[in-house]
Amino acid sequence: MYAALFGIIPGPLWLRILISVIVVGAVLFALAGWVFPFIDSMMTPAQVTVN
């Protein structure tokens, strides 16, 4: 699967590695910035009691 995705990216090897790193970084940034906070707000309990 990863080999097929890596093969689709155009350019020489160094450029494909650079593009892959940028895309992975952008995905992680989007997850940490929008997706995880949205899921956290939906799953946080309204009242937490510690005895």
C-alpha positions as CSV (number, residue, x, y, z in Angstrom):
1,M,0.0,0.0,0.0
2,Y,2.7,2.5,1.0
3,A,4.8,1.5,-2.0
4,A,1.9,2.3,-4.3
5,L,1.3,5.7,-2.7
6,F,5.0,6.4,-2.8
7,G,5.1,5.4,-6.5
8,I,2.3,7.9,-7.4
9,I,4.3,10.9,-6.1
10,P,6.3,12.5,-9.0
11,G,9.9,13.5,-9.0
12,P,13.2,12.1,-7.8
13,L,13.6,10.1,-4.5
14,W,14.6,13.1,-2.4
15,L,11.6,15.1,-3.6
16,R,9.2,12.2,-2.9
17,I,10.6,11.8,0.6
18,L,10.2,15.6,1.2
19,I,6.6,15.6,-0.1
20,S,5.8,12.6,2.0
21,V,7.2,14.2,5.2
22,I,5.2,17.4,4.4
23,V,2.0,15.5,3.8
24,V,2.4,13.4,7.0
25,G,3.1,16.6,9.0
26,A,0.0,18.3,7.6
27,V,-2.2,15.4,8.4
28,L,-0.8,15.2,12.0
29,F,-1.3,19.0,12.4
30,A,-4.9,18.7,11.2
31,L,-5.6,15.9,13.5
32,A,-4.1,17.6,16.5
33,G,-5.7,21.0,15.7
34,W,-9.2,20.1,14.7
35,V,-10.1,16.4,14.8
36,F,-8.9,15.4,18.3
37,P,-10.3,18.5,20.0
38,F,-13.7,17.9,18.3
39,I,-13.8,14.3,19.4
40,D,-12.6,15.3,23.0
41,S,-15.5,17.8,23.3
42,M,-18.0,15.1,22.3
43,M,-16.5,12.5,24.8
44,T,-15.8,14.6,27.9
45,P,-18.3,13.8,30.6
46,A,-20.4,16.7,31.9
47,Q,-19.8,16.1,35.6
48,V,-16.8,14.5,37.1
49,T,-16.8,13.6,40.8
50,V,-13.7,12.6,42.7
51,N,-14.3,11.1,46.2
